[in-house]
Amino acid sequence: MEDNRVVLCGANAYDMKYYFNEQFNGIPDSIKDELHIICVLFTEEVGGIFTIVFEEDGTVSMETNAEEDDIYYDEISSGLLVGEIRRKRQELFESLSLYYKVFILKEDFTDLLEE
């Protein structure tokens, strides 16, 4: 990871594990559950490792990668699925970005509403 990026959550198909960063326990449980489902279903369908991260400016990014010798990982499907998740969950990611900017970066909430 780069210096100021923070992992929110992720899933690993190799270890069959899900990770949620406890720094974000203030996020409502329903959203935590939705993130869990997104991550696990992604790795079930495509394989590899899938993470959702906050960029330095608070925007939300999704990343996927696989081990070099993973012949089952489908890079094309991976890219398509990331695009589909971004489209279908745009409102969720915008809300997470706002949460990060207000509670982590301590930006003024009223300035963010004007954007």
N, C-alpha and C positions, 0 to 999 in steps of 0.2 A: 504494500500500500504506500501511496505517496504521503508526504508529511502531514498534511492537515485534513485528510479524508478520514471519515469514521464509518466503520461497518455498523449498520443497523441490525441486519440479520442475514442468515444464509443457510443453505443446506448442502450436504455433501453426499453424493450418491455412493461413493466408495466406502465411507464409514457408516452410512445410513444414519446420519445425525443432523439435527437442526440446532442452530445457534441463534440466540437473541441477546443483543447487547443490553446488559442490565442498567446501563446509564440511561436508558429510555423507558424505564418501568412506569413513568408517568403517562405513557401512551395508553389510551383505553384498551381494555382486554379484548373488545370486539375487533379492534384494528390489529392487535397482536395476533389474534387468531387468524385474521385474513392474511396477514403477512406470512404466517406459518404455512397456511394452505398454499399460497402462491409459490413459496420456495420449495416445499416438498413436492408439489405436483410438477413443478418445472423439472426437478432432478429425476422424478419418476418417468417423465416423458422423454427427456433428452439425455439425461445422465450428467456426469461431470459435477462441477461445483458451481453453485449459483449464489451470488451475494447481492444485497441491496445496500448501497452506501450513500452517505451524505458527502457531497463535494465541499470544498472549503467555503464556497459562497452559499451553501445550504440547499442547493439543488440535489435531487435524488437521482442516482444512477443505478443501473442494473448491470452486473458483470457475470459472465459465464466463462469457464475454462475447463479443460480436461487434462488428464495426464497424457503424456506423449504416446504411450502404448495402448491407449484406450480405443480399440477399434469399433466400439459400439456408440461412441459419442458422435452425434450428427451436428456438425457446425452450422450447416444451412438451416436445419430445423431450429437450432438454438437461436439464431438471429431472427428468424420469423416469429418465434414464440416470444422473444423479448419485445419485439415491436407490437405484437398483439396484446401483451400484458400492459405495455405503456399506454396503448389506446384505450383499453377497457378500464384501466385503473387510474386514469389521468387525474381524476378528482382526489383519489386517495393520495397520490404522490404529491399533488399540490398542497394538500393539507399537511402532509408530513414535512414538506419543505417549510411551510409556515410555522409549524411547531418547532422545528429546529432553529429557525431564525429568531423566534421569540424567546424560547426557553434555554437554548444553548448559546447562541451568538448574542443574546440580549439586545436584539434590535428593537427599535420602537414600533410597537404594534400599529399605531396610527399611520406611520409612514408606509408600512407594508400594505395597508388597505388602500392607499392612494395609488399604488402601482397598477 
